[in-house]
Amino acid sequence: MVSLGELIAPRRLGRDFRWLLASSWTSNIGDGIALSAAPLLLASLTSSPLLVAAGAMMQYLPWLLFGLLAGSIADRHDRRRLVMLANGSRAVIVLGLVIFLATGQVTVWIVLAVAFLYGTAEVFADTAGSTLMPMLVHPGDLGIGNARLQAGYLVGNQLAGPPLGAFLFAIGSFWPFFVQIVCVSLAVVLISRIARTPVPAKDDPTPGGGKAHPILEGLQWLRAHPPVRTLVVIILVFNVTWAAPWSILVLYATEHLDMGAVGFGALTTASAIGGLVGTTCFGWLERHVSFATLMRVCLSLEVLMHLAFALTTIPAVAFVIMFGFGAYAFIWGTISTTVRQRLVPLHLQGRIASVNMVGVFGGLVIGQLLGGLIAQAWGLTAPWWFAFGGSAVTLLLVWRSISHIAAAPPAIVDKDAAGR
């Protein structure tokens, strides 16, 4: 009988993978706690919707400002130590907030400044952390490894963390952030147990005989590799169309579907549960269905989800749609990450991952702005129609390219497989 530990983190993935997984899961619990506690703190300090929304924007903004720089640094330094340093910085930043809370000196501007600094440290932690997986496991195991990380994100960040954060906030405003410090600090200790990772820096000469700027080198590689470039564009555009209706989801749920605040919270929970089911099934899907087929199915379901939300007025149907969304969205996330990691050389993993994340958060910011404007002009279902049309056209344009993305030769060679 297979043990629970073997089921969660198979031995073939190695000891270092287990330390990475434990660190990621622990950090996600801390982030999940803050996911509910931070908006509650802002709402207790101001009634301005703009200032409350600015809390989330302050964590998105660093990706646009420092994302490419973080990728360049991750490709030129010890990635394990970078994750430790960035997570340690996050703990110190939150400790400052706890001190302000404990002394009664906190203001909304202090919270926004902490959100920006924390988001900046998170950019460097996530960028360097995303490069560790290809260095620790064989390319053939990247799919199952990423699925396990996704499962930890869902359980810690989406399911367990937020209600725990709300409960702790009700006890005392500083308690959720104190627990977050403990989680992030423990994550630093856990990832420190990973064997020292080599610095994979490698500068390609420019036509003039010198060395290319690290960021420029990454962008030039991306421009010369259509499969990865197309994947990044798909993620950017689908994040724009996804974020447009999601920016007004709370109004759609409470006013259009008349579900109330509890119903809105239950919608996000349904999505997380669906995602957990999807990531649990990923191993079976990877063995029985091609990546090209899975990618097309996931993106097609995204198009249909937008249409279904535009048409429905029934809360029960919305729950089913959200459960399905969670299932396919996290399967897509696992596939897209795995494909990118297989196709990108180790020395460029950080830079290409950072370009991808800049696209993700750039798409979110653009989509949120469009969603608010469209809903204000044409009503709460209009952003769903925009998302349906935009994603459908995009899918038609990239349908054939998906086969080339999935079939592209990997840059990371499985040495064990090659020797057999």
N, C-alpha and C positions, 0 to 999 in steps of 0.2 A: 504494500500500500504506500502511495506517495505521501510524504510528510507535507505539512502546510508550508514549511520553509522552502522545501524543494519546489512546491507548486508556485510560490510567489517569486522566488529567486533561484532558478535552477543552478546546480553546482557548475554546470558547464560554462556559465557566464563569469565565473571567477569570484574570488574573495573581494577584490577591489570593487566590482560591480555592486556587491552587497553593501559595502560601506557607502558608495555613491547613492544607492537607493535609500538607505536609512537616513542619510543626510538630507536628501531631497524631500522625503516624506515628513521629516521633523520640521524642516523649514516651511513646508507648505501648511502645516498646522498653524504655525505662528502667523503666516500671512493670511490664512483664513480667519483667524481671530481678529486681526486688524481690519479685514474686509468689511465686517459689520461694525466694529467698535469705532473706527475712524469717522465714518459718516455720522454715527450717533454723537460723537464728540463735537463735530462741527455743528450739527443741528442744535446742540445744547448751548452753543456759543453765539449763533447767529440765526436769524430767520430769513436771511437773503438766499434765494435759490441759486443765484449766481456764485456766491461764495461757497455754498455747499458743493455745487458742481465743480468748482475750481479745485476741490480736494482731489478728485479723480484726475483732472487735467494736469495737476502738478506732478502726478506720477507718470503720465503719458509723455509729457514734454521732454524729459531727459532722454528718451529714446530718439527723439528727433534731433536733439542737440548733440548727444554724445554717443549715439549708437555706432556709427562708423569708427570713431576713435576707439571705442571699447573693443571692437573686433580686431583692429590693428594691434592693440596692446596684447590681446589674448593670443595672437599668433606669434608673439615675439618674447613671451615670458612664460614661466612655469604656471600653467593653467590652474593646477590644484592650489597653489599658493595664492593666486589671484582671487579664487573663489573664497578662500579662507579670509583674506584681507578685506574683500568687499563685504562679506557677511559679518565680519567683526566690526566693520564701520557701521553697518546697519544697526547692530546691537547698541553701539555707542550713541548713535543718533536717537534711537528710541529711548535710551536711558535719559538723555537730555529732556525729552518730552515728559517722562515720568517725574523727573525732578520738578519741572514747572507745574505739573498737575498736583503733586504732593504738597507743594508750597502755595498753591492757589494763585500762581502768577501767569497761568496760561492764557493766551489770547488766540483769536482766530488766525491772526497773522503768524503767530508762532507755529500753529498747527500746519498752516500752508507751507511755511518754510521747511518744517520737518518733512512734510510729504514730498517736497521737491528734492531735498537732500537724500531722503530714503530712496526715492525713485532713481536718483542718480547712482547710488551705490548698487541698487538692484540691476541696473543696466549692465554694470561690469560683472556682477555675480552671475547673472543669467547668461550673458554672452560667453564668458569663460566656462561656465558649467555645461553649456550645450556642446562644447567641444570635447568633453571628457569621454563621453560614451564611445565614439569611434576609436579612442585610444585604449579602451579597456576590454572591449568584446570583439569577437569576430564579426565581419560584415554580415554574415548569414544570421547572426543573432541580434542585429540592431533593431529589427522589428519588435521582437518580444521584449527586449530591454526598454525601448521607448514606450511600449504599451504599459509596462510596470510603472514607469515614471508617471505616465498619464493617470494611471489608477491612483497613485499617491496624491496627485494634484486634485483629483475629483473627491477623494475621501477627505483629505485634510483641508484643502482650500475651499471646496464647495459645499461639502456635507457637514463634517464635524466642526470645522473651525468657526464659521459664522454664528451658529447658535451658541457655541461656547463663548465667543466674544461678546455677544449681546447679554448673556447671563452674567459674565464677569463685570461688564459695564454697569449693570444694574446694582451690583454690590458696591462698586467704587470705580470712578472713571479711570484711575491709573492701573487697576488690576489687569485688564486685558493686555495692556502694553507691557506690563511687568512679565506676564507669562510669555508674551511674544519674545522678549529679550532672552528668556530661558531657552525657548525653542531654537532661536537663531544661534545662540551660543553653543547649544548642544550640536547643532548642524555643523558648526565649525570644527568641533572636536571629532565628530564622526568622519568628516571628509579628510581630516588630517591623517587618518589611519590608512588612506590610500597610498600605495607606493609612489615615490617621487616620479612625476611625469616629466619626460624630456621636453625641451624647448624645441618645437618643430619649425622655427623660423627659417625661411628660405626666400631670398630676394632674387627675382628674375631681372636680368640686365635689361635696360632700356635700349632702343635702337642706337642711341648715341654712345653706348658702352658703359654708362653708369648704372646705378641701381634705381629701380622704380620706387616712387613713394609707396609705402605699405598700403595705404588706402587705395591709391590709384592702381596698384598691382591687382588688388582684389576686384575692383570694378572692371579692369581690362580683362581679367580671366572670365568674369561673369558675362561680359559682352561677347566673348569668343566661344561661349558654350551655351548654345540655344536651349538644350533641355532644362538646365538649371535656371536660365534667364526666364524662360516661359513659365516655369513653376513659380518663381518669385512674382511675376506679373499676375498670374492667376490668383495668388494669395492676396496681393494688393487689391485687385478689383473686387474679389468676393468679400473682402473685409469692408470695402466701401458700401456695397449693397447690403451686407449683413448689418452693419452698424446703423444704417439709416432708420430702419424700423425699430431696432433695439434701443435706440436713444429715447424713444417715446413709449417703450413697452409698458412702463408703469401706468401711463395714462390710458393706453390701449386696453390693458387688463382691468383697470378700475372703472373706466368710463364706458368704453365700447362693449366690453364683455360683462361689466357690472360684477366683478369678482371680489372687489374689496382688497384691502391691504394684505390680508391673510392669503387670499387666492393668488395674488401676485407673487408672494413669497413661495407658495406651493408650486407655481409654474417653474421657477428657477430650480427648485428641488427636483421636479420631474425631469428636467434636462440633465441634472447631475446624475440621477439614477440611471437614466438612459445611457449616459456616457460610461458609467461604470459597467453596465452590461456589455456595451460595445467593446471596451478595452479588454474585458474578460474573454470575449469571443475572438479577439484578434488573432491569437495563435492558430486557432482552427481555420479562420478565414485566410490567413497567410499561406497555409499549407494547401488549401483547396481552390483558391480563387486568385487569378493573376492580379498584380497591382494595377495594371491598366484598367481592368474591369472594375475593381474596387473604387478607383479614383473616379471613373465615369459615373458609377452608381451613386457615390457620395455627393458629387456635384449636381447630379440630376435630382436627387432628393432635396438638396438645398433649394433648387428652383421651385420644386413642387411645394415645399414647406411655405415659401413666401406666398404662393398662390392660395394655399389652404388658409393661411391666416388672413389674407385679404377678403376671403369669402365667408369665413365662419362667424357666427355670432353666439356659438354654444360653448360654454366653458369646458365641458367634458371633452369636446373635440380638441380644444386648445391644449389640454393636458396630454392627450395622445400625440399631438403634433410635437410638443416640447420633448416628450420622452423619445420619440423617434429622432428629433433633432440632436439630442444629446448623444444617442447611439452612433449615428453616422458622422457627426462632427468630430468626435474624438477618434474615430477610426481614421477619418481623413487627416487629422492632425498627426497621428502616429505614422501614417503612410508618407505624408509629405516630408516630415522630419527624417524618416528613415531613408527615403530616396535621396534627399539632399545630402545627407551624411555619407551615403555610399558614393555619390558622384563627385564630391568635392575632395581634393587632396588634403591630407592632414594639415599641411602648413597654411592652408587657406580657410580652414573650418571656421575660425573666429570671424574673419572678415565677411565671408558669405552669409554666415548666420546673422551677423549684425545688419547686413543689407536687408535680409529677409524680415528681421524684426522692425527695422525702420519702415518697411513697407506695411507690416501688420499695423503698427500704431499710427502711421500716416493715414492708412485707410480708415482706421477707427475715427480719427479726428475729422477727416473729410466727411465720412458717412454720418457721424453724429450731427455735424453742422447741416448737411443736406436734409437729414431726417427731420430736424426741428423746423427748418424753413418750409419743407414740403407739407408737413402736418399742419402748420399754422395757416398755410394758404389753401389747402384742399382737404383737410380732415385727417382723422387718425388712421384710416386705412390706406391713405395715399402713399405713405412710405413703403408699405408692403407691395403695392402695385409697382412702384419704382424699383424695388429690390427684385421683384419677379422679372420684370422686363430686362433690367440690366444684367442680372445673372444668367438669364436665358440666352441673351445675345452673346455674352462672353463665352458661355459653354459651347455654343455652336461654332464660334471662331476657333476655339482651342481643342475641339473634339478629336481631330486627327493628331494633333501634337501630343496628346496624352500618351499615345502608343510609343512615340519617340522618347518621351520622358522616362517611361517605365522600362524601356528596352535599352536605354543608353548604357554603354560599358562603364562599370564602376571604376573610380579612381583608387579606391581602397581595395586591395587584393587580399582575399582570404588565403594566407600562406599555407595553412593546414590543408585547405581544400585543393590548392594548387599542387601540393606535394602528393596528393593521393592519386 
